[in-house]
Amino acid sequence: MEQDPLDNFFTNSKQSNKYANPFYGVPMKYLPNNMDGMLWWADHFLLRFGFYRTALSRIANYFITQINVDCDDEKSKEQYDDIFEELNWKEVLAEAGINLLAYGNTFVSINQGFDRFLSCPKCGKTSAIDRINNFKFDKGKFTYTCPGCSNNGVHRVIDKPNRDIGKVNIVCWNPREIKLRCEETTGSYEYYWDIPEIYKKKVTAKNDKFFPKKVPTVIYEAIHENRMIVFNTKNFIHLKIATPASLKTDGKAVPLCMYMFDDFFMLKVLERFNEVICYEDINPFRVIAMSPNTQMNNPILMAQDGGLWAAAVDQMIEKHRVDPGSYYKFPFTFEFQQLGGQGKNLAPVELIAAAQNNILNALNIPQELYAMTLQTQAVGPALRLFENSWSCVVDAYNKLLQKIGDVAGKIKGLTPAKFSLLPITFADDMERKSVIGQLVSSNSIARSEFLNLYKIDYKDQIRKKMQEEADMQELQEEEMERQELRRANKASIFNQGGGQGGMPGQSDYSASSTSSPQEVLAQAQEIAQQLFPKDGAERRQELQKIKGQNETLWSAVKSQLEQMDQQGKSEGLKQAKGQQQ
């Protein structure tokens, strides 16, 4: 007769010389045996252990990089980028990721927005429900007075799909509310939403003005018929973590925390014990009593009433709290004792830390990564092991992005594309960047290879450097011109103040009080004739000198030069046309 394996699991009191089964401990009394119970405990662990929630969040967010859109149409690719940004795709992936890690399952639907209208059954006039509030709602029926024919009765509801991406809503469903049917041999699934009672009461409230405008008609029909809603697999996806084949869960995956149930149970026992210590042993119990050395035949003691003595001690304590620096007198000695107060030594700090480390190790999270103390020497192997352990998260993210992209592409009529996250290569990139940096410094490879690691365009940087050098040279030339002008002005002021006349080879453009406009114009024409053949730098330098000494003359000379430049351009244009003819 074949022995049942469970016979070795439970304790058999009939057998002698047999110890209690160590695998059948206290946690076994609370271990759930169905999927709904497992998901309930997963919720409980997520809410009661902050470090566990933080660890899952760090795993979920670690693998979110950037979206790679592979599309043949460039315009469609740009529209896809805008669509994902409008849908806040990083937040969507983070929420889906933490649901996947916490429950082992994540159920996501991409719901297209719609516009609701009320249609009059008599005249057929439609009214947008967002623009009206004078309708009545009861048991899924809309009663409204038609503005066209004044018919006051039940109107027909018309929901028209809206192609606005801003109205697309991505929902991560509560896994406890999702029911499914699975056929293992073919991998066929059907998913249903078991509408919770609290939701039914909320959306079916009589004469509510918010939910009747937003809740899809199919939900009201399901509530009225008391049935579940069937999900459309075209805009619905189920992502899950692999579960051992022997655990039959009817299509859902076992939450990861169930594999660590004993560790969570032990951690909570230690925390409960620590809580008792905090209540009982942190603050000492303080006692004031008569000293045992007090003589019993002391007349003061014999005349002292115990109640009066206790009242005097209470009064002393109260005064001491008001004024800790005060002094008190006693006719006999007494003693003060502190009982307990050893909570710091009794607290199981090391045991709690060990239990947390066991849970983090079971989640394949390096303790240094969780504590943000990861050292450079160990970052490569540790992160590489961490990334490979959670490669299923990246696959789940890519599937979800593809589903979102397919639904959004159909709504907007875009060219189909492939969507995926850029791979996580941080662990390998650190060593690769170090090697490439050494090769660039030794002039063994091109500098562009190093810049490409940081997504920096080499040609663009060369253009920017050349522009910076040109701007620097122009600023230096302008500064030199300003310095020469200042020196020329100083020399002119010195010559005028010393009465020695101008220096040899230096022009005097100072204004004269007897100069008439005709003389100034004649002088300007003469100076312009002299400056016209010179190049731009010499011309600007001389004009700056004129401006410093005589601004009126400078304006006239500048005007003459501009006229001469215009005449030169006109003559050159005429000559060119004559040659062509």
SULJOTA-V110352 format. One record per run of one state. SS is the DSSP state (alpha for helix, beta for strand, coil for the rest). FROM is the first residue (numbers start at 1). TO is the last residue. If there is no record, write none. Layout:
BEGIN
ss,from,to
SS,FROM,TO
SS,FROM,TO
END
This chain:
BEGIN
ss,from,to
coil,1,4
alpha,5,8
coil,9,25
alpha,26,29
coil,30,34
alpha,35,48
coil,49,49
alpha,50,62
coil,63,66
beta,67,70
coil,71,73
alpha,74,86
coil,87,88
alpha,89,103
coil,104,104
beta,105,111
coil,112,113
beta,114,119
coil,120,125
beta,126,128
alpha,129,131
coil,132,135
beta,136,138
coil,139,140
beta,141,145
coil,146,151
beta,152,161
coil,162,164
alpha,165,167
coil,168,168
beta,169,173
coil,174,177
beta,178,183
coil,184,187
beta,188,193
coil,194,196
alpha,197,203
coil,204,210
alpha,211,214
coil,215,216
alpha,217,225
coil,226,228
beta,229,230
coil,231,235
beta,236,240
coil,241,255
alpha,256,280
coil,281,284
beta,285,290
coil,291,298
alpha,299,303
coil,304,305
alpha,306,322
coil,323,333
beta,334,339
coil,340,342
alpha,343,346
coil,347,348
alpha,349,362
coil,363,366
alpha,367,370
coil,371,375
alpha,376,389
coil,390,390
alpha,391,412
coil,413,417
beta,418,421
coil,422,425
alpha,426,441
coil,442,446
alpha,447,452
coil,453,457
alpha,458,498
coil,499,516
alpha,517,532
coil,533,535
alpha,536,549
coil,550,550
alpha,551,580
coil,581,581
END
